[in-house]
Amino acid sequence: MEFTCQKCAQALRLGFRPHISSIRARTLPHLKRRYHRPNTQASSFHRQACSVSRPSNINTGTIIARSVSSSVSQVAAADPSAAYNAKPLLKPDNLFHSFTNSPSPEIRQRAAFIKQNAFCPHPSHRQTRVPTSPHDSESRKSPEASSDSQPPAHSQFECPDCGVPIYCSEGHWMDDFEAHLEVCETIRQINEDDHDLRSRRFFSEFNYPGLQEDDSIVNMTNWDTFLYTRQFDAINNDRHMRQVTRLLTYPVTIASVLHELSPYNIRKGGRLTPEGLKSLSALRYTLHPPRTGEGSKMAGLRVKAPPVRIFILGARAESSLPRDVWLQLSYLFPRALINLIFIGPESMANRDDEFPLPERTPSNPFGGIVEDRLHSLMKITTYVDYFHTMHQANMFQPYDPYFDCFMLFHPGLGHPASSHEWEETLPHLLQTKVPILCTGYSEWDMQRDMDWVMEKCGGEVDMLLEPGENKFRSLRWDLNDMDPHDVSCGNWGLWGFRGKRYEATYKESGPE
């Protein structure tokens, strides 16, 4: 470098330094599965020096493409908002567009999917399926063919107020406008939120805080107090609030029940039952251990309790959440070890970069994917299998009420299309005698699941948390592409149960 001018040296450092993303690195055959973390500038110089004498396994086209985009990454590192605001696709005052004429190709593709699969909800049409709830739009239609009924028709006409294709024609939209008006404003909000996610703006609300200071106490009364006491960046926009709660609802819902400062209590209206207090007190004892004077030196080493295992059964979208979102759960319990275990046939959805799955070996009989480098106190394991299959193989035994908990996000226990998948799993869950927490899309969905559990288990259940609205539900509404009139809210309801426990009593023997 002493014979090269400083400008050329800087260009060499910034423009021709090979950069391997974390996703690309995990797909290379000679690398183990690991999560890439940004290194310091000194380590990047070391990688540059090593790359001169070591051949790279990445093709030339990839290196050229990444060297061209290195200037953009440098700008993003200096000012993250500049990379997003360079060419914004949509501005905050221009978020409403019809799905068919949307500037986003993903939303236009979604509109084509709705027009091809959704049916007009007008009551003059015949039913296309059995209604799943009284609020289902199919319940208004005639189940049998008659002279007045019309054959089913796909949704082709887009409502000018919400921009989503719902009815088959403008005439049916005008005739059924009163029923559509009940959800029109909510669907318009969904429309704008979806366009906001694709507006290429800088999402400052997705900057999550790190560890909580010891002197700061988290207030879990509601979303506002939680975000403020957790020292999130100020969120003064309702749309930004909806976007951030859509992701955080999963870890915070778990923490809101297990935390010692939980908003659910045994007082009147607190929804926590005496049996629930017993089960959750055991978990809170492990999640909030007393201080032991632990330090980083040899004299400060202390024996730690085993990790708390949180089994998330039927995992789908929650298993593909950014890991920074799940780390918020560990930050709320800074002195406890946590092991999240995603189990379900759809637990690898939207995680294509991690395929192929590990081979099933004697040491890993179910091909689990282990992520143990996220944080020193958290590990995430994913199994693409059913829980009852692994339970019968004694994969997770023994279960301990002090260290184990089950979480079911929108399981659909009583839904006609998915209840048969839970019939074999439910008895095994009740045998463990550990807490089981469930969420639902709506009050009807939650009540249907609870009725199904009570019917199948024959009363061998202890209610831990009475059903009701989740204080940390998602504030954003979601649209069902198969039925656009069906809007739901992530984790709207929350309730908990456990296999019934019988206290052993000793009968005093009388005098002989």
C-alpha positions in Angstrom: 0.0 0.0 0.0 2.9 2.4 0.4 3.3 2.7 -3.5 -0.4 3.2 -4.1 -2.2 6.5 -3.7 -4.8 6.7 -0.9 -7.7 7.1 -3.3 -6.8 3.9 -5.1 -6.3 2.0 -1.9 -9.7 3.2 -0.7 -11.3 2.1 -3.9 -9.7 -1.3 -3.6 -11.0 -1.7 -0.1 -14.5 -0.6 -0.8 -15.1 -1.8 -4.4 -13.4 -5.2 -4.7 -13.8 -6.7 -1.3 -15.7 -9.9 -1.7 -18.9 -9.9 0.3 -20.8 -13.1 1.1 -24.3 -12.7 2.5 -25.5 -14.9 5.3 -28.0 -16.7 3.1 -25.4 -17.4 0.5 -22.9 -18.7 3.0 -25.4 -21.2 4.5 -26.0 -22.7 1.0 -22.3 -23.3 0.2 -21.5 -27.0 0.6 -18.2 -26.5 2.4 -19.7 -24.3 5.1 -21.6 -25.4 8.2 -25.0 -23.9 9.1 -24.3 -20.7 10.9 -25.7 -17.2 11.2 -23.5 -14.4 9.8 -22.9 -11.4 12.0 -21.3 -8.2 10.8 -17.6 -8.2 11.5 -15.4 -5.3 12.4 -13.4 -3.3 9.9 -10.2 -5.0 11.0 -11.6 -8.4 10.3 -12.8 -7.4 6.9 -9.2 -6.3 6.0 -8.1 -9.7 7.2 -10.6 -11.5 4.9 -9.4 -9.4 2.0 -5.8 -10.4 2.5 -6.7 -14.0 2.8 -8.8 -13.9 -0.3 -5.7 -13.1 -2.4 -4.0 -16.4 -1.7 -7.2 -18.5 -1.4 -9.4 -19.4 -4.4 -13.0 -18.4 -4.0 -15.8 -20.9 -4.6 -18.2 -18.2 -5.6 -18.7 -17.7 -9.4 -17.3 -14.5 -11.0 -20.7 -13.2 -11.9 -21.8 -13.1 -8.3 -18.6 -11.3 -7.2 -19.1 -8.6 -10.0 -22.7 -8.1 -9.0 -21.9 -7.7 -5.4 -19.0 -5.3 -6.1 -21.3 -3.1 -8.1 -23.7 -3.0 -5.2 -21.0 -2.3 -2.6 -21.4 1.4 -2.9 -25.1 1.1 -2.1 -24.2 -1.0 1.0 -21.7 1.6 2.1 -24.3 4.3 1.8 -26.8 2.2 3.8 -24.2 1.6 6.5 -23.5 5.3 6.8 -27.2 6.4 6.6 -29.7 3.4 6.6 -32.6 5.7 5.6 -30.8 6.9 2.5 -30.8 3.4 0.9 -34.6 3.1 1.3 -35.6 6.7 0.5 -33.4 6.9 -2.6 -36.2 5.8 -5.0 -39.4 5.4 -2.9 -42.1 3.4 -4.7 -45.0 5.0 -2.8 -45.3 8.0 -0.5 -47.3 8.0 2.8 -50.1 10.0 1.1 -50.4 7.7 -1.9 -50.7 4.3 -0.4 -54.2 3.4 -1.6 -54.4 1.6 -4.9 -56.6 -1.1 -6.3 -55.1 -4.5 -6.2 -55.3 -4.9 -9.9 -53.7 -1.6 -10.7 -51.2 -1.7 -7.9 -47.6 -0.5 -8.6 -46.4 -3.5 -6.8 -46.2 -6.7 -8.9 -46.7 -8.9 -5.8 -50.0 -7.3 -5.0 -51.1 -7.5 -8.7 -50.3 -11.2 -8.5 -52.3 -11.5 -5.4 -55.3 -9.8 -7.1 -55.1 -12.4 -9.9 -55.1 -15.2 -7.2 -58.2 -13.7 -5.6 -60.1 -13.4 -8.9 -59.2 -17.0 -9.7 -60.1 -18.6 -6.3 -62.5 -16.4 -4.4 -66.3 -16.4 -4.9 -68.8 -13.7 -4.8 -70.4 -13.4 -1.3 -73.8 -12.2 -2.7 -76.6 -14.3 -1.1 -78.2 -15.0 -4.5 -75.4 -17.5 -5.4 -75.4 -21.1 -4.3 -73.0 -22.3 -1.6 -69.5 -23.5 -2.7 -68.6 -25.1 0.6 -70.0 -25.8 4.1 -69.9 -22.6 6.3 -67.4 -22.8 9.1 -69.0 -20.1 11.3 -72.1 -18.0 11.5 -70.0 -15.0 10.3 -69.0 -16.9 7.2 -70.3 -15.2 4.0 -71.3 -18.7 2.7 -73.8 -19.0 5.5 -76.0 -16.4 3.8 -76.2 -18.4 0.6 -78.7 -21.2 -0.3 -77.3 -24.7 0.1 -79.6 -26.1 -2.5 -80.2 -25.2 -6.1 -83.4 -23.4 -6.8 -85.0 -21.3 -9.5 -84.0 -18.1 -7.9 -80.4 -19.0 -7.0 -77.5 -18.4 -9.3 -74.4 -20.6 -9.8 -71.2 -19.6 -8.0 -69.2 -16.8 -9.7 -65.6 -15.7 -9.0 -64.8 -12.3 -7.6 -64.1 -10.0 -10.4 -65.3 -6.5 -9.5 -63.1 -4.4 -7.2 -64.8 -2.2 -4.7 -63.8 1.4 -5.5 -63.6 2.2 -1.7 -61.4 -0.7 -0.6 -59.7 -1.7 -3.9 -60.1 -5.5 -3.4 -61.9 -7.8 -5.8 -64.9 -9.1 -3.8 -68.1 -9.3 -5.9 -68.7 -10.8 -9.3 -70.3 -7.7 -10.8 -71.0 -4.1 -9.9 -74.7 -4.9 -9.6 -74.1 -7.4 -6.8 -71.8 -5.0 -5.1 -74.4 -2.2 -5.1 -77.2 -4.7 -4.0 -75.1 -6.0 -1.1 -73.4 -2.7 -0.2 -74.9 -2.6 3.3 -73.2 -6.0 4.2 -70.0 -5.0 2.6 -69.9 -1.7 4.5 -69.3 -3.6 7.7 -65.8 -4.6 6.6 -65.1 -2.1 3.8 -63.1 0.3 6.0 -61.1 -2.5 7.5 -60.3 -3.9 4.1 -59.1 -0.5 2.9 -56.8 -0.3 5.9 -55.4 -3.7 5.0 -54.9 -2.4 1.4 -52.9 0.6 2.6 -50.8 -1.5 5.1 -49.9 -4.0 2.4 -48.8 -1.1 0.1 -46.9 0.5 2.9 -44.8 -2.7 3.3 -43.8 -2.4 -0.3 -43.3 1.4 -0.4 -39.5 1.1 0.0 -39.5 3.5 2.9 -37.2 3.1 5.9 -39.0 1.1 8.5 -37.7 2.7 11.7 -40.2 0.8 13.8 -38.3 -2.4 13.1 -35.3 -1.3 15.0 -35.5 -3.4 18.1 -33.8 -2.6 21.4 -31.3 -4.9 23.0 -31.0 -6.1 26.6 -33.1 -4.4 29.2 -31.2 -2.5 31.8 -31.4 -3.9 35.3 -32.8 -0.8 36.8 -35.6 -0.6 34.2 -38.8 -2.5 34.7 -41.1 -3.5 31.9 -44.7 -2.5 32.1 -46.8 -5.1 30.3 -50.2 -3.4 30.7 -50.7 -2.8 27.0 -48.7 -2.2 23.8 -48.0 1.5 24.5 -46.6 0.9 28.0 -44.6 -2.1 26.8 -42.9 -0.3 23.9 -42.2 2.7 26.0 -40.6 0.8 29.0 -38.7 -1.5 26.6 -37.1 1.7 25.1 -38.4 1.2 21.6 -38.1 4.1 19.2 -41.1 6.4 19.5 -43.9 5.3 17.2 -46.3 8.1 16.6 -48.1 6.7 13.6 -51.0 4.2 13.8 -49.8 2.4 10.6 -46.3 2.0 12.0 -47.8 0.7 15.2 -49.8 -1.9 13.2 -46.7 -3.0 11.3 -44.5 -3.5 14.4 -47.2 -5.4 16.4 -47.8 -7.8 13.6 -44.4 -9.4 14.3 -44.0 -8.7 18.0 -47.3 -10.3 18.9 -45.8 -13.8 18.8 -43.0 -13.4 21.4 -44.7 -10.8 23.5 -47.9 -13.0 23.8 -45.8 -15.8 25.3 -44.0 -13.3 27.6 -47.2 -11.7 28.7 -48.3 -14.9 30.3 -45.0 -16.3 31.7 -43.5 -13.0 32.9 -43.7 -12.2 36.6 -45.2 -8.8 35.7 -48.0 -10.4 33.6 -51.2 -8.4 33.1 -53.1 -11.6 33.8 -53.7 -12.2 37.5 -55.9 -14.0 39.9 -57.9 -10.9 40.9 -61.4 -10.4 39.7 -61.3 -9.8 35.9 -57.7 -10.9 35.7 -58.7 -14.2 34.0 -56.0 -16.3 35.7 -57.5 -19.3 37.6 -56.0 -20.8 40.8 -54.7 -23.8 38.8 -53.2 -21.4 36.4 -51.4 -19.6 39.2 -49.9 -22.9 40.3 -48.6 -23.8 36.9 -47.3 -20.3 36.0 -45.7 -19.8 39.4 -43.5 -22.8 38.7 -42.4 -21.5 35.3 -41.8 -18.0 36.7 -39.6 -19.4 39.4 -37.3 -20.8 36.6 -37.5 -17.8 34.3 -36.7 -15.3 37.0 -33.9 -16.9 39.0 -32.3 -15.0 41.9 -28.9 -13.3 41.4 -26.0 -15.5 42.2 -23.1 -13.1 41.8 -22.1 -14.6 38.5 -19.2 -13.0 36.7 -17.0 -13.4 33.6 -14.0 -14.7 35.4 -13.3 -18.1 36.8 -14.4 -17.1 40.3 -17.7 -15.9 39.0 -18.8 -19.2 37.4 -22.1 -20.5 38.7 -24.2 -23.5 37.9 -27.2 -22.7 35.8 -30.6 -24.3 35.6 -31.6 -26.3 32.5 -33.2 -24.2 29.7 -36.9 -23.6 29.7 -38.4 -25.4 26.7 -41.2 -23.7 24.9 -42.8 -26.1 22.4 -44.6 -24.2 19.5 -46.8 -26.8 17.9 -48.3 -26.5 14.5 -45.7 -23.8 13.7 -46.2 -22.0 10.4 -45.5 -18.3 9.8 -44.0 -17.8 13.3 -41.1 -20.2 12.6 -39.9 -17.9 9.7 -40.0 -14.7 11.7 -36.7 -12.7 11.8 -34.7 -14.0 14.7 -34.4 -10.5 16.1 -38.1 -10.7 16.8 -37.7 -13.9 18.8 -34.7 -12.5 20.7 -37.1 -10.0 22.3 -38.4 -13.0 24.3 -34.9 -13.7 25.7 -34.4 -10.0 26.6 -37.4 -10.1 28.8 -35.9 -13.0 30.8 -32.2 -12.0 30.8 -31.1 -14.6 33.4 -32.8 -17.7 32.0 -31.9 -20.1 29.3 -34.7 -20.5 26.7 -35.0 -23.2 24.0 -37.7 -22.6 21.4 -38.8 -25.8 19.6 -40.9 -25.4 16.4 -42.8 -28.6 15.6 -45.1 -29.2 12.6 -45.2 -30.3 9.0 -45.3 -26.6 7.9 -42.5 -25.4 10.2 -40.1 -24.8 7.3 -42.5 -22.6 5.3 -40.8 -19.5 3.8 -37.4 -20.8 4.8 -36.2 -22.1 1.4 -32.7 -20.9 1.9 -32.2 -23.5 4.6 -33.1 -26.5 2.4 -32.2 -29.3 2.1 -33.0 -30.5 5.5 -30.3 -32.3 7.6 -30.2 -36.0 7.2 -31.8 -38.2 9.9 -29.0 -39.8 11.8 -28.9 -41.6 15.1 -27.8 -38.4 16.9 -30.5 -36.4 15.0 -33.3 -38.9 14.4 -35.9 -36.4 13.3 -33.7 -34.1 11.2 -33.9 -31.1 13.5 -32.4 -27.8 12.5 -30.6 -26.2 15.4 -29.8 -22.5 15.7 -27.6 -22.1 18.7 -25.6 -19.0 17.7 -28.4 -16.4 17.9 -27.7 -15.5 21.5 -25.9 -17.0 24.5 -29.2 -17.5 26.3 -31.5 -18.7 23.5 -31.5 -21.7 21.1 -34.1 -22.4 18.4 -34.8 -25.9 17.1 -37.1 -26.8 14.2 -38.6 -30.2 13.5 -40.7 -31.0 10.4 -42.8 -33.6 12.0 -45.9 -34.2 14.2 -45.6 -33.8 17.9 -47.3 -37.1 18.7 -44.8 -39.0 16.5 -41.9 -37.5 18.4 -43.6 -38.0 21.8 -44.2 -41.7 21.1 -40.5 -42.0 20.4 -39.7 -40.5 23.8 -37.9 -37.6 22.1 -38.6 -34.9 24.8 -39.3 -37.0 27.9 -39.4 -36.3 30.8 -41.6 -33.2 31.0 -41.2 -30.8 33.9 -43.8 -28.2 34.9 -40.9 -26.0 36.0 -39.2 -26.1 32.6 -41.7 -26.9 29.9 -44.6 -25.0 28.2 -46.6 -25.5 25.0 -47.7 -22.7 22.8 -50.3 -23.1 20.0 -50.7 -20.1 17.6 -54.0 -20.3 15.8 -54.1 -24.1 15.9 -57.6 -24.6 14.5 -58.3 -27.4 17.0 -62.0 -27.3 16.3 -61.8 -26.3 12.6 -63.3 -29.0 10.4 -60.3 -29.0 8.0 -57.7 -29.4 10.7 -59.3 -31.0 13.8 -58.4 -34.5 12.6 -54.7 -33.7 12.8 -55.0 -32.8 16.5 -57.0 -35.8 17.6 -54.0 -38.0 18.2 -51.9 -35.1 19.6 -54.3 -33.8 22.2 -54.1 -36.9 24.6 -50.3 -36.7 24.6 -50.4 -33.0 25.4 -52.7 -33.6 28.4 -50.5 -36.4 29.7 -47.6 -34.0 30.1 -49.5 -31.9 32.8 -47.7 -28.8 31.7 -49.3 -25.5 30.6 -50.8 -25.3 27.1 -51.5 -21.8 25.8 -53.6 -21.2 22.7 -54.5 -18.2 20.5 -57.4 -17.6 18.1 -58.2 -15.4 15.2 -61.5 -14.3 16.7 -63.8 -15.0 19.6 -65.7 -17.5 17.6 -62.5 -19.3 16.5 -61.3 -19.4 20.1 -64.6 -20.7 21.5 -64.8 -23.4 18.8 -61.3 -24.7 19.8 -62.2 -24.7 23.5 -65.5 -26.6 22.9 -63.6 -29.2 20.8 -61.0 -29.7 23.6 -63.7 -30.1 26.2 -65.6 -32.6 24.1 -62.6 -34.7 23.2 -60.9 -34.9 26.6 -64.1 -35.7 28.6 -63.5 -33.0 31.2 -60.0 -34.1 32.1 -58.8 -30.5 31.8 -57.9 -27.8 34.2 -58.5 -24.3 32.9 -55.4 -22.1 33.5 -56.4 -18.9 31.7 -60.0 -18.0 30.9 -60.6 -17.2 27.2 -60.7 -13.5 26.3 -59.0 -10.9 24.1 -55.2 -11.0 24.0 -53.8 -7.8 25.4 -50.9 -8.1 23.0 -52.8 -9.1 19.9 -51.7 -7.8 16.5 -53.2 -4.4 15.8 -53.1 -5.1 12.1 -55.9 -6.9 10.2 -55.3 -9.6 7.6 -57.2 -10.6 4.6 -58.2 -14.2 3.6 -57.4 -14.4 -0.2 -59.8 -17.3 -0.5 -62.7 -15.2 1.0 -61.9 -11.5 0.9 -64.9 -10.7 3.2 -63.2 -12.8 5.9 -60.8 -10.5 7.9 -59.0 -11.7 10.9 -56.5 -10.5 13.5 -53.4 -12.3 14.5 -53.5 -13.7 18.1 -56.8 -11.9 18.8 -57.8 -14.3 21.6 -55.8 -16.1 24.3 -56.6 -18.9 26.7 -54.8 -21.7 28.4 -55.4 -25.2 29.8 -53.6 -28.3 31.2 -54.2 -31.9 31.7 -56.2 -32.4 34.9 -54.1 -33.0 38.0 -55.4 -34.8 41.1 -54.0 -33.9 44.5 -53.2 -37.0 46.6 -54.8 -36.9 50.0 -54.1 -39.3 52.9 -56.9 -40.5 54.9 -56.2 -40.5 58.6 -56.6 -43.9 60.2 -58.8 -44.0 63.2 -57.8 -45.6 66.6 -57.9 -49.3 66.5 
